[in-house]
Amino acid sequence: METSAILAISQLSFYPSKSSQAYSSWLWKNPRRARSTRLSCQKMYVPGFGEASPEAKAAQNLHNFFTYVAVRIVTSQLQSYNPEAHKELMEFMATHSLNDGDEFCANLMRESSNHKNLALRILEVRAAYCKNDFEWDNLERLSKKVNGW
């Protein structure tokens, strides 16, 4: 059978009692125990990331990765139903880096009206893949598994 004790607010004291004084002196005699009872809520400092947090850097890398995935999906689609647009996109990819996804799409939009349509298609596919198809739970599970959690 469970029992619970409830203290009325009027019973609470802001002055130390003899038992709490005995407890605090016991903690001073045993500093190792005092440290183990404290809760630490501070996060680790991670040097070398400048103005952004590691999470912000990971988000940017995922954003660029989603652009890469969208380009792969669009090139695969174009290969089967629009070989001319596929060739144009492949030629553009040969001369422009995909390391920065937003810069890649901006450069693609500036190239020509045909390229602008390809860039818009890539942006649509990137958004749809990120929202509907990417398995966020699986990413977390695999990240923890790789780190041995």
Secondary structure, 3 states (H helix, E strand, C coil): CCCCCCCCHHHCCCCCCHHHHHHHHHHHHCHHHHHHHCCCCCCCCCCCCCCCCHHHHHHHHHHHHHHHHHHHHHHHHHHHHCHHHHHHHHHHHHHCCCCCHHHHHHHHHHHCHHHHHHHHHHHHHHHHHHHHHCCHHHHHHHHHHHCCC
